[in-house]
Amino acid sequence: MSQEVYELSRGLDRIKIKIEELKRKICRPLIVGIAGGSGSGKTTKVARRIQNMFPESQVLSMDDYFQGWQFMQRINSNNWDEPRAIDLKLLVEHLKNLKQGLTVQKPIYSFRSAEREGYEGFDSSCIVILEGLYALHETVVDEVDLRVFVEISIHGSLLRRLIRDVGRTGQSGEDIFRQYVETVYPMYKLHIKPTKSRADIIIINQYLPQIETESCETREIQIKVALKQQVSQKQLEELGFKKVANVFQEDTYYVAPTWQAPYSDELMRIRKENGKYFLAYKGPISGGLLRIKPKIEFEVEPSLRDALEKLGYKKVLSLYKRRERLLGAGVELVIDRIEKDGNFLEFRTPDPQGESQIMEYLKKLGISRRTITKKSYLELMLDLNK
């Protein structure tokens, strides 16, 4: 079978043409299947846009066909990404009926309760857009007239899942990450990726950090300076800063499989501090002198400290630093002493308008604005090692 591969925009144009061709040939409701891994954009970027192009269409989500928590307990499985988690038999029955123009009683699934919460009528229409992980599964694909697979990198899939699911499912960042590493990614390789071979059209829908990180709930807002002189405890106390912690940190930085360089406007890091591990993602930088970066950070169990490498990320470097944390009036101050590579100050503020306050602190400490850097430690260390 000859497959067509496109970027998102051209792929949608091609899908439109193919659907119009099928409508002229087939005198019954059409089934358009949109498959792909978690976070690929099969729902928001493809299925809903097809629906906008064809107002007479309806989207049928495979999510509503999840069997539910009680079923998963009966089969002694916590793997919600395997085919058994979805009622494929009922789905196929419904697709056959929809192709005959009949109304079906579609399940209503709740991610909060992890159970079906009833049924509702789903009328057949000229075009039914079936979207889900297994829309091209072997038990389903014979009912699909146009077969589409949406592809995304592992990095993009993971980030979309982290950004999306904390609010949608109530899971913690660690829960989502663990589930991705231990279940989502292995199931993608085993069950979902092979269905790409059945697609008529493959759409490449890569993660766009400059746009998609806008929905991150947390922002890191700071001014960082390379410290060329000593700053005394007395000076800091006179400015109202009080020490609250002194810790040793080991930071390991990683490169995503799709990045062309060790730093690509994004940052992935595992930090060890006081025997605990923390995963952090930082998106593209914005702001003036302030470094404003969307940020996701959460603690992970020691068993997950090498999980990024299992997903295909490559370790770039590790750095070791002594960090002193101080609190002032609405501003946090961090003093980092990096082994062999110098000392740095980071003034952190929750206020995107806090630049003037920090600049006043720098002035009182006699620190030149020429020492301000917008680079991450990863970039700075790579520059030093060139």
N, C-alpha and C positions, 0 to 999 in steps of 0.2 A: 504494500500500500504506500502510495506517495504521500508524504506529509509536508505541510506548509508551516514554516516557522516565521514568526513576526514579532516585532516589538508591539507594545500594547496598542498604540493608536492605529497602526496599520492592520494589526490583527483584528480589531473591532470592525474596521472598514471591510475586511475580507469576510468576516462572519456575517455581516449584513448582506453582502452579495450572495453568499451561499444560502442563507435563509430564504431570500427572495427567489432564488432558483428552485429550492425545494418546495416552496409554496406553489409554484407553477406546476410542479411535477406530481405532488402528492396531495390527494383530495381527502385529507383527514387532518386532525390535529398533529402538529410536529412536536417531537421531543428533542430539545437541544441539551446535551449533557456537558456540564462544566466541571471538570475534575482538577485536582491539584493538591499539593501539600498544604499543611497548616500555614496560614498567613500569606498565601500566594496571591490573594486578591481575587479569588474566583467569585466571591460574593459581591463585594463592593465595587471592584474595578471592572468586572466582566459581566456577571449576571445582571446586575442592576442597570448597567449601561445598555445592555441588549434590550432590557425591558423598556428603557427610555426610547430606544430606536423603534420599538414595536409596541405601541400602547395596548395592542390587543393581546399581549403576552402576559403570562403569570410566572412567578418564581416559585418553585417547589424545593424547599430546603431539606436535604437529607438529615440535618440536625434533628428535625422533628421525628425522625424514625429511630432515634436512639432507644434501645430497649429499656434503659433505666437502671437505677441503682439496685433494686431488688433482684432483677434478672442477673446483673453482674455478680451479685453475691451468690446466687444459685449455681452459677457456672464457675465460682471461685476465681474470679478474675478482677483485677484492678486496671486492666488495659482497655481504656476507652477508645483507643485508636485502631484496634483490630476489627476486621469485618464482622465478627460475631456480635459486636456491640451495637450494630445497626440491624434493624428488622428488614433485611433485604427481601425476604419472601413477601412481606406485606407491600413493600415499595414496588416490586415488580408487578404484583397484582393491581396496584393502583395505576401504574403506568399503562398497563394493558387496557384498563377501563377508561382512562383519560383519552387514549388514542381512539377509542370508540365513541368519544363525545359524552361520556357518563360523568356524573358527579361522584366523588369519593369522600369518605369520612377520614380526613387526615388527622393524625395524632397532633397534639399540642404538647411540646416538650419544654420543661423549665430547667435551665442550667442551675438555678438556685436550689431547687429541691432535688435535682438529678432524677426526676421522674416525669412520666406523662401526666398532664393535668387535664385530661379530657380529649375530646375530638371536635372537629369542626368541618363543615362542608367545604370542599374544594372543587369548584366547577372546572370542567374542561374548557380550554380556550384554543384559539387558533395556534398558539405557540406556548408550550410548557417548557420552562427553563429549569432543568434539574441541576442543582449545584450541590457539591459535597465531595468529601475525600474520595468516595468510591463510586462516583457517577459513571466511571468507565470500568467498574468491576465486571468480572466475567459473567456474573449472574444477572447483571443489569444491562450491559452494553448492547445486547440484541434489541432492546426496546428503544434505543437512542438513534435518532436520524442524523444528527450532526454532532460530532464528538470533538470536544475541545479540552486541551490540557493546559493549565496555567502553571508556569515554572518560575521559581524564585530561588535565590541562593540560600544556603543554610543560615548564613548571617542574617539576611533579611527576614527569613521565616521566624527565627528566634526572636529578633527585636520586635517584629509586629506582634508576636504572641505575648511578649512581656508587656508591651505598651497597651495592648487591647484587653488582656484577660484579668488583670488585677481588679479592674472595675466591673468587668462583666461576670466573673465567676466568684469573686470574693476570695480567691486564692492569694497567698503571699507570693512575693517574687521568688523565694526559694522553692516553693511548691511547683510553680510554673516551670522553673529552670530544671528541677529534678525530673518532672514529668516529661519535659522535652528531651532531655538527655537519655533517660531510661526507657521511654515509651514512644514518644512522638517521632523522633528521628529514626530509631530502629524500624518502626512500623512503616515509615515513609519509604525506607530503602527496600523493605521486604514486600510490602503489599501495594503501595501507591505508585511509586516511581515506575514499576513495570507496566502499569496501565497506560503510561504515556505512549507506548508502542501502538495502542489502539486508536490514538487520536487522529482526526483529519487535520486539525489545526493546533499548533503549539504556540502559545503566547508567552513571551518573556516579559515578566512584570517585576523588574528589580526594585528593591527598597531604595527610597529617595530620602536620605536622612535630613536634608535641608527642609523638606516639607513635612515629613511624617513625624519628626520629633516635636513638632508644635504641640502635639497632644500629650507630651510628657508632663506629669504633674509637678516635677521638681526641676529647679534651675540652680546651677552653681553660679554664683555671682561674686567675682573677686577681682582684686588687683594683685598681681604677683611681681615682686622685685627681686633681682639678684643682689644680695647684700654684700656691699663692698667695704663695709665698716662695721665695727661692733656697736650693738645697741644694748645699753645697760638695762638691768632690771629697774633701776631707779627711774630712768627715762620713761619706761613703759608704765610704771606705777603712777607717775605724774600725769600721764594721759588717761588714767583711769582703768588701765588693764590689770587684771588679776589672773595669775596662773591657775588653771583648773586641772591640767593633766600633763604628763610627760611620758611618751610611749615610744617604743621601737617598732618600726614598720618595715616589712619586706614586700615590695611591690613587683609583681611580674606582669609584663605587658605582652599582649598577643596580637597577631595579625590575622584578620579574617581571610578565608580562602580566596575571596574575590578581590581583595585589595591589591593594587599594583605596587604599593610601597609600604614600608613599615608604619607610616602614618597617613591616613586618608580622610582627614576632617573628622574622624571618629576615633574612639579609644576604647579598648577592652582591657580590663585589668583584674587580677586577683591579688588581694592584699591580705597579708598575715599580720595580725596585731593581737598581742596578748593571748596567743594560742588559738585565736579565732580567725576564720577566713571570710572575706567579703568580696563579692563580685561587683564590679562597677562598669557601667557603660556611659560614655559621654559623647554627645552628638556634636555637630558643627558649631563653631564659635561665632558669636555675634557681639555687638556692643562697640563702644569707643575704647577708652582706656580700660574699662571694665571688661573682664572676660566673662561672658554670659554663655553658659553651655547647658543644654538639656541633659539631665542626669538620671540614671537609674542605679540604685545601689542597695544591696541587701546581703545579709549574712548567709553563708552556705555551710553545710556540714563539711568536715575535713574530707569525707569520702568524695566530695564534688570538686576538690581543689584542682584536679587534673581534667575536669570534664570538658573544658574548652578544647583541649587537644583531642579528645575523643570525637569532637564534632568537626575536626579538621583545621582548627586554628593552629597557628605556629607561634611558638614562644620567641619573642624578639630579644628581650633583655630583662634582667632583674636589677633593682637598685635597693639599697638599704639606707634608711635614714632615721635619725632621732627627731621626733616631733614634739614640740612644746605648744600647748594650746592655752590661749589667754582670752578672757572675755572683757569687753569694754561696753560702752553705752551704745547698744544696737549694732555693734560690730564685733566679729570674732577675729582674733589674730593668731596666725599659725607661724611658728618659726621652725623651718626644716633645715637640719644639718645633714647633708648627704655625704656619705663616705667618699673622700677623695675628690668630690666634684663641687664643693662649695655650699654656702648657706643662702637660704631664701626666706623672704617674708611673704605671707599671703594674708591680705586683709579681705575678710568675707562679710558680706552684707545680705540680708534678705530683700533689700530694696534696690530695684534696678536704677533708681535715681540717687543711689548712695555714693556716687563718684566724688562729689565735692567734699563730703565728710572724710573719705579716705585720703584724698589729696591734702587735706588740711593736716591729717596725722603725719603724712610723709614729710610735709614741710616742717613740722615741729620736730621731727626726728632728724632733720637735715639730710634726707635721702632724695637724691636727684630723680626727677621723672625720667631721665634717660635710662635709668636702670630697670624701668618697667618692661616686662616681657609678656606677650600674649601666648607664648609657647607653653606646651605641657612639659612635664619632666621628661617624658619619653622623647619629645623632639629635642629638648636641650641636651640630653645625654647622647642621642644619636649624633648631634652636631659636634659634641666634644670628642666623640670616638672616630670621627671621619679622618 
